[in-house]
């Protein structure tokens, strides 16, 4: 009897330890699903800052403060495990613009390293699981989420460039502030 109880306690602990990957939720409180279009907003839709695609070639993802300059562009999260029905924190995923057919781009986000501390997000990534430059994760911050890139000691966060207002490029940077974001299925610009 004691052996059975001990085995059950060990099993419970093993299950509890494996529960680190919480489900990611969108701005409406629904679970974020793979292969479903979402708009990405800087923190909340009230800020009116959205991920958009640059209108000229080569295209790249941008954070734009006035969506009337360029329309927000929906993305999809592509998981390597196609049986997963929700997106979870810390799960490796690909980010793809919904309509990637312009400028010959793949639409998949990819980080091109400039140096050991910084890279830039471009749109010539791939869905291949072996393409680590196209692999991101979603992590929770205090109230929102952030996008991260890389593994272990080389983990970087996706943040904004210091470009001129109102358009900012997305950079992968170590030792920098993070871009806190939220996901929306429906476009609700404040």
FISELO-317096 format. One line per 8 residues: number of its first residue (from 1); for each residue x negated, z negated, y negated of N, C-alpha, C. Coordinates in Angstrom, 3 decimals. Atoms other than C-alpha are relative to their C-alpha. Example, Ala and Ser with C-alpha at 12.3 -4.5 7.8 and 13.67 -1.06 7.14 Angstrom:
% residues 2
1> -0.890:0.000:1.190:-12.300:-7.800:4.500:-0.900:0.000:-1.200  0.820:0.060:1.190:-13.670:-7.140:1.060:0.770:-0.730:-1.090 .
This chain:
% residues 190
1> -0.820:0.000:1.193:0.000:0.000:0.000:-0.863:0.000:-1.256  0.894:0.050:1.151:-2.826:-0.902:-2.406:-0.727:1.332:-0.168  0.677:-1.290:0.056:-4.593:2.329:-1.523:0.919:1.059:-0.616  -0.965:-0.948:0.547:-1.457:4.346:-2.303:0.183:-0.216:-1.498  -0.167:0.323:1.428:-0.977:2.554:-5.619:-1.239:0.432:-0.788  1.235:-0.397:0.665:-4.649:3.142:-6.540:-0.077:1.518:-0.131  0.019:-1.467:0.044:-4.361:6.836:-5.664:1.000:0.515:-1.043  -0.994:-0.424:0.989:-1.209:7.145:-7.793:-0.521:-0.254:-1.420 .
9> 0.551:0.296:1.321:-2.959:5.474:-10.747:-1.083:1.004:-0.366  1.046:-0.991:0.251:-5.946:7.823:-10.423:0.628:1.353:-0.307  -0.694:-1.273:0.248:-3.598:10.826:-10.224:0.610:0.018:-1.395  -0.606:0.093:1.326:-1.753:9.645:-13.340:-1.061:0.151:-1.083  1.070:-0.097:0.985:-5.038:9.238:-15.238:-0.541:1.417:-0.094  0.480:-1.377:0.016:-6.217:12.699:-14.221:0.981:0.914:-0.724  -1.011:-0.794:0.700:-2.945:14.214:-15.444:-0.049:-0.302:-1.490  0.033:0.388:1.414:-3.134:12.255:-18.710:-1.230:0.564:-0.697 .
17> 1.216:-0.544:0.588:-6.724:13.379:-19.329:0.156:1.492:-0.251  -0.168:-1.442:0.139:-5.723:17.019:-18.870:1.019:0.419:-1.037  -1.053:-0.329:0.944:-2.991:16.820:-21.516:-0.494:0.139:-1.432  0.529:-0.098:1.345:-5.199:17.606:-24.538:0.477:1.195:-0.798  -0.365:-1.225:0.696:-3.821:21.022:-25.404:1.471:-0.030:-0.373  -1.371:0.105:0.469:-0.699:20.373:-27.452:0.529:1.361:-0.422  -0.656:-1.246:0.403:1.784:23.142:-28.195:-0.104:0.148:-1.516  0.031:-0.316:1.427:1.436:24.837:-31.609:1.432:0.305:-0.435 .
25> -1.353:-0.215:0.519:4.618:24.811:-33.725:-0.047:0.797:-1.295  -0.078:-0.774:1.235:5.701:27.161:-36.485:0.693:-0.804:-1.095  -0.585:0.672:1.149:7.115:26.283:-39.903:1.454:-0.373:0.178  -1.398:0.329:-0.281:10.657:26.199:-38.491:0.129:-1.058:1.088  -0.015:1.025:-1.038:9.661:23.651:-35.842:0.133:0.548:1.410  -0.076:-0.612:-1.327:9.751:26.140:-32.944:-1.402:0.183:0.569  1.277:-0.233:-0.658:6.992:26.599:-30.390:-0.483:1.415:-0.314  0.592:-1.313:0.235:4.622:29.455:-31.241:-0.176:0.675:1.352 .
33> 0.029:-0.758:-1.255:4.898:32.119:-28.540:-1.042:1.118:-0.088  0.927:-1.137:0.008:2.299:34.715:-27.522:0.766:1.316:-0.135  -0.522:-1.362:0.133:2.927:38.377:-28.387:1.294:0.072:-0.802  -1.154:0.018:0.894:5.604:37.485:-30.976:-0.548:0.071:-1.425  0.515:-0.092:1.371:5.109:38.486:-34.644:0.199:-1.289:-0.799  -0.030:1.154:0.893:4.273:35.638:-37.044:-0.717:0.369:-1.290  0.701:-0.085:1.276:3.333:35.537:-40.702:-0.823:-1.271:-0.143  0.858:1.163:0.209:0.461:33.223:-41.631:-0.024:-0.311:-1.488 .
41> -0.023:0.460:1.389:0.817:31.224:-44.828:-1.038:-1.089:-0.201  0.908:1.079:0.376:-1.696:29.032:-46.595:0.822:-1.264:-0.168  -0.721:1.269:-0.080:-0.347:25.534:-45.824:1.513:0.202:0.098  -1.448:-0.208:-0.098:3.325:26.110:-46.703:0.373:1.263:-0.751  -0.454:-1.220:0.676:5.328:29.092:-47.850:0.161:-0.220:-1.499  -0.137:0.293:1.432:5.734:27.333:-51.224:-1.216:0.445:-0.802  1.206:-0.410:0.707:2.153:28.282:-52.099:-0.027:1.502:-0.267  -0.055:-1.462:0.147:3.016:32.006:-51.854:-1.353:0.654:0.257 .
49> 1.260:-0.613:-0.425:-0.327:32.756:-50.188:0.173:0.404:1.458  -0.273:-0.538:-1.330:-0.050:34.988:-47.129:-1.156:0.862:0.476  0.958:-0.927:-0.599:-2.323:36.836:-44.736:0.589:1.408:-0.132  -0.388:-1.401:0.179:-2.147:40.534:-45.586:-1.120:0.881:0.526  1.020:-0.974:-0.385:-3.988:43.656:-44.533:-0.409:0.762:-1.256  0.488:-0.764:1.145:-6.174:45.335:-47.134:0.558:1.420:0.083  -0.665:-1.306:0.012:-4.491:48.611:-48.176:-0.955:1.171:0.177  0.938:-1.102:-0.096:-7.659:50.729:-48.257:-0.948:-0.220:1.170 .
57> 0.889:0.070:-1.159:-10.152:51.508:-45.503:-1.415:-0.359:-0.426  -0.439:0.617:-1.246:-11.923:49.837:-43.889:0.891:-1.206:-0.289  -0.943:1.087:0.221:-9.107:47.375:-43.568:-0.537:-1.298:0.576  0.362:1.311:-0.507:-9.505:43.666:-43.010:1.087:-0.974:-0.416  -0.980:1.005:0.399:-7.355:40.539:-43.145:-0.430:-0.666:-1.304  0.235:0.654:1.284:-7.050:38.972:-46.589:1.040:-1.082:-0.200  -0.991:0.968:0.447:-5.327:35.938:-48.063:0.339:0.412:-1.427  -0.425:-0.506:1.297:-3.299:37.147:-51.032:0.972:-0.995:-0.617 .
65> -0.837:0.999:0.650:-1.711:34.826:-53.576:1.284:0.562:-0.580  -1.232:-0.622:0.509:0.867:37.294:-54.877:0.406:1.101:0.962  -0.359:-0.991:-1.009:2.563:39.109:-51.995:0.521:1.320:-0.558  -0.439:-1.290:0.528:3.905:41.762:-54.358:-1.175:0.956:-0.177  1.175:-0.871:0.034:0.311:43.084:-54.523:-0.077:0.789:1.307  -0.042:-0.618:-1.319:0.470:43.835:-50.809:0.889:-0.866:0.883  -0.962:0.750:-0.814:3.126:42.837:-48.301:-0.712:-0.828:1.061  0.554:0.781:-1.110:2.332:40.007:-45.871:0.102:0.786:1.309 .
73> 0.078:-0.774:-1.234:1.343:41.452:-42.511:0.120:-0.942:1.195  -0.133:0.893:-1.160:2.567:39.837:-39.285:-1.114:0.218:1.022  0.992:-0.033:-1.073:0.119:38.986:-36.514:0.663:-0.460:1.298  -0.408:0.527:-1.304:0.520:38.275:-32.812:-1.204:-0.707:0.603  1.047:0.711:-0.725:-1.457:35.823:-30.717:0.040:0.479:1.446  0.088:-0.561:-1.349:-2.614:37.380:-27.447:-0.840:-0.954:0.850  0.681:0.937:-0.895:-3.540:35.002:-24.626:-0.546:0.750:1.207  0.561:-0.647:-1.189:-5.787:35.933:-21.714:0.839:-0.304:1.234 .
81> -0.878:0.352:-1.111:-3.455:34.100:-19.325:1.413:0.451:-0.358  -1.295:-0.584:0.365:-0.339:36.267:-19.510:1.190:-0.792:0.519  -1.128:0.805:-0.486:1.751:33.689:-17.646:0.332:-1.157:-0.950  -0.285:1.050:0.985:1.480:31.202:-20.558:1.141:0.455:-0.903  -1.170:-0.355:0.810:4.745:31.125:-22.505:-0.045:-0.588:-1.400  0.174:0.568:1.335:3.534:29.121:-25.523:-1.488:0.011:-0.353  1.372:0.101:0.482:0.390:28.977:-27.662:-0.333:-1.483:-0.127  0.427:1.400:0.037:-1.525:25.707:-27.317:-1.270:-0.139:-0.840 .
89> 1.216:0.300:0.744:-4.167:24.082:-29.473:-1.207:0.161:0.921  1.295:-0.133:-0.679:-7.766:24.808:-28.445:-0.027:1.067:1.080  -0.021:-1.071:-0.989:-6.692:27.696:-26.198:-0.601:1.255:-0.612  0.618:-1.233:0.496:-8.842:30.788:-26.584:1.053:1.094:-0.059  -0.995:-1.052:0.196:-6.786:33.653:-27.984:-0.564:1.097:-0.879  0.315:-1.125:0.872:-6.970:36.985:-29.745:1.088:0.057:-1.066  -0.957:-0.168:1.094:-5.301:37.651:-33.103:0.048:1.482:-0.325  -0.168:-1.437:0.190:-3.875:41.103:-33.690:1.097:0.252:-1.027 .
97> -1.070:-0.429:0.880:-1.971:42.708:-36.544:1.027:0.771:0.817  -1.084:-0.604:-0.780:1.407:43.932:-35.297:-0.091:1.529:0.002  0.097:-1.467:0.091:0.922:47.542:-36.518:-1.425:0.404:-0.353  1.424:-0.206:0.281:-2.808:48.270:-36.150:-0.445:1.462:-0.083  0.345:-1.406:-0.159:-2.723:52.063:-36.338:-0.665:0.646:-1.209  0.581:-0.585:1.196:-4.217:52.576:-39.807:-1.520:-0.047:0.051  1.467:-0.057:0.154:-7.852:53.593:-40.482:-0.750:0.006:1.332  0.670:-0.024:-1.289:-8.621:53.895:-36.757:-0.398:-1.375:0.510 .
105> 0.330:1.360:-0.406:-8.817:50.109:-36.432:0.737:-0.390:1.274  -0.685:0.510:-1.188:-7.905:48.199:-33.288:1.104:-0.971:-0.391  -0.956:1.012:0.429:-5.983:45.593:-35.279:-0.349:-1.394:0.473  0.442:1.309:-0.486:-7.692:42.792:-33.348:-1.058:-0.554:-0.954  0.959:0.652:0.880:-9.526:40.324:-35.538:-1.313:-0.204:0.742  1.340:0.177:-0.564:-13.263:40.028:-34.962:-0.895:-0.584:-1.090  0.952:0.553:0.962:-16.039:38.044:-36.638:-1.314:0.754:0.122  1.305:-0.634:0.089:-19.123:39.962:-37.730:-0.917:-0.993:-0.708 .
113> 0.899:1.015:0.564:-21.954:37.481:-38.303:-0.876:0.612:-1.087  0.923:-0.384:1.080:-23.806:37.840:-41.624:-1.324:-0.718:0.170  1.180:0.822:-0.251:-26.223:35.020:-40.824:0.436:-1.130:0.923  -0.338:1.055:-0.971:-26.298:31.847:-38.708:1.114:-0.916:-0.478  -1.023:0.891:0.528:-23.855:30.035:-41.008:1.293:0.687:-0.387  -1.185:-0.667:0.532:-21.376:32.729:-42.008:0.212:1.370:0.629  -0.398:-1.316:-0.454:-19.492:35.741:-40.736:1.265:0.411:-0.738  -1.201:-0.486:0.673:-16.611:37.884:-41.976:0.977:0.542:1.039 .
121> -1.026:-0.477:-0.921:-13.322:38.672:-40.239:0.319:1.455:-0.329  -0.308:-1.424:0.127:-12.792:42.415:-39.688:1.017:0.376:1.078  -1.077:-0.417:-0.917:-10.314:44.472:-37.654:-0.442:0.981:1.076  0.431:-0.881:-1.083:-12.383:46.203:-34.985:-0.304:-0.774:1.273  0.159:0.806:-1.207:-12.108:43.550:-32.274:0.669:0.639:1.191  -0.631:-0.524:-1.210:-10.786:43.989:-28.765:0.753:-1.109:0.725  -0.775:0.937:-0.816:-8.430:42.379:-26.292:-0.798:-0.506:1.193  0.828:0.350:-1.147:-11.209:42.112:-23.714:-0.388:-1.484:-0.027 .
129> 0.369:1.419:-0.083:-11.844:38.553:-22.529:-1.505:-0.198:-0.139  1.451:0.133:0.123:-15.586:39.272:-22.575:-0.472:0.175:-1.443  0.355:-0.190:1.403:-15.532:40.036:-26.334:0.161:-1.321:-0.751  -0.063:1.314:0.647:-16.367:36.574:-27.711:0.126:0.087:-1.512  -0.105:-0.154:1.453:-16.571:37.917:-31.284:1.452:0.183:-0.430  -1.426:-0.161:0.293:-12.796:38.489:-31.051:0.830:-1.187:0.484  -0.698:1.146:-0.577:-11.908:35.061:-29.647:0.082:-1.148:-1.005  -0.269:1.073:0.957:-10.343:32.361:-31.823:0.756:-1.120:0.709 .
137> -0.879:1.073:-0.462:-8.552:29.043:-31.328:0.773:-0.519:-1.203  -0.785:0.667:1.026:-5.873:27.208:-33.283:-0.172:-1.497:0.224  0.197:1.446:-0.074:-6.609:23.558:-34.041:0.901:-0.660:-1.035  -0.829:0.710:0.960:-4.441:20.980:-35.761:-0.874:-0.751:-1.004  0.629:0.820:1.029:-5.531:19.432:-39.070:0.909:-1.213:-0.185  -0.874:1.159:0.218:-3.846:16.378:-40.581:1.479:0.382:0.036  -1.412:-0.396:0.070:-0.594:18.213:-41.353:0.255:1.428:0.428  -0.191:-1.428:-0.242:-1.180:21.896:-40.670:-0.877:0.438:1.168 .
145> 0.898:-0.533:-1.021:-3.359:24.129:-38.494:-1.159:0.705:-0.677  1.123:-0.805:0.466:-6.665:25.920:-38.853:-0.411:0.918:1.137  0.549:-0.922:-0.983:-8.268:28.856:-37.088:-1.484:-0.286:0.132  1.419:0.210:-0.234:-11.651:28.305:-35.493:-0.544:1.167:0.824  0.690:-1.077:-0.695:-14.189:30.677:-34.023:-1.270:-0.572:0.601  1.231:0.431:-0.631:-17.039:30.100:-31.585:0.221:-1.147:0.967  -0.031:1.075:-0.995:-17.887:27.395:-29.072:-1.038:-1.063:-0.327  0.965:1.093:0.018:-19.618:24.046:-28.946:-0.705:-0.203:-1.321 .
153> 0.817:0.221:1.193:-22.471:23.736:-31.444:0.152:1.106:-1.034  -0.113:-1.138:0.913:-21.605:27.090:-33.021:1.425:0.192:-0.501  -1.388:-0.076:0.444:-17.990:26.318:-33.915:0.063:0.147:-1.515  -0.205:-0.206:1.433:-16.947:27.636:-37.322:1.496:-0.005:-0.279  -1.403:-0.082:0.388:-13.695:27.499:-39.241:0.189:1.245:-0.849  -0.331:-1.148:0.836:-11.969:30.430:-40.857:0.415:-0.556:-1.357  -0.275:0.486:1.342:-11.961:29.840:-44.591:0.058:1.186:-0.960  -0.150:-1.043:1.007:-11.525:31.767:-47.821:-1.316:0.269:-0.713 .
161> 1.176:-0.362:0.786:-14.220:33.659:-49.700:0.181:-0.495:-1.427  -0.070:0.365:1.415:-14.998:32.914:-53.319:0.261:1.226:-0.870  -0.302:-1.223:0.740:-13.740:36.350:-54.360:0.934:-0.298:-1.164  -0.886:0.145:1.155:-11.707:36.920:-57.464:1.438:-0.208:0.425  -1.433:0.230:-0.139:-8.192:35.549:-57.583:0.687:1.324:-0.300  -0.834:0.672:-0.984:-5.668:36.662:-56.221:-0.264:0.419:1.445  0.262:-0.503:-1.350:-7.318:38.271:-53.161:-1.286:-0.637:0.526  1.142:0.667:-0.602:-9.650:36.400:-50.807:-0.235:0.549:1.405 .
169> 0.353:-0.417:-1.353:-11.493:37.670:-47.732:-0.044:-1.222:0.908  0.091:1.086:-0.973:-11.469:35.576:-44.549:-1.415:-0.046:0.556  1.360:0.193:-0.473:-14.846:34.164:-43.597:-0.025:-1.030:1.109  0.266:0.989:-1.044:-16.097:32.289:-40.561:-1.230:-0.763:-0.470  1.095:0.758:0.596:-18.232:29.482:-41.957:-0.204:-1.335:0.699  0.338:1.347:-0.452:-20.021:26.413:-40.708:-0.152:-0.877:-1.222  0.198:0.986:1.070:-20.048:23.296:-42.845:0.737:0.372:-1.282  -0.773:-0.328:1.199:-17.312:24.473:-45.192:1.416:-0.525:0.171 .
177> -1.393:0.426:-0.067:-13.762:23.580:-46.029:0.794:0.921:0.905  -0.829:-0.794:-0.902:-11.046:24.780:-43.743:1.218:0.537:-0.742  -1.201:-0.605:0.543:-8.150:27.039:-44.581:1.178:-0.529:0.815  -1.139:0.559:-0.718:-5.062:25.040:-43.622:1.165:0.974:-0.083  -1.016:-1.058:-0.084:-2.312:27.375:-42.462:1.218:-0.463:0.791  -1.220:0.195:-0.769:1.171:27.496:-41.017:0.512:1.365:0.420  -0.505:-1.251:-0.553:3.008:30.143:-39.020:1.508:0.081:-0.207  -1.436:-0.206:0.227:6.434:31.624:-39.780:0.447:1.275:0.721 .
185> -0.592:-1.205:-0.614:8.572:33.995:-37.710:0.736:0.823:-1.037  -0.779:-0.667:1.035:10.698:34.815:-40.730:-0.739:-0.121:-1.323  0.688:-0.014:1.278:9.237:35.776:-44.071:0.840:-0.699:-1.051  -0.735:0.781:0.999:10.349:33.131:-46.577:-0.953:-0.314:-1.137  0.941:0.204:1.110:8.233:33.564:-49.678:0.677:-0.814:-1.081  -0.554:0.938:0.947:8.816:30.687:-52.086:0.007:0.428:-1.375 .
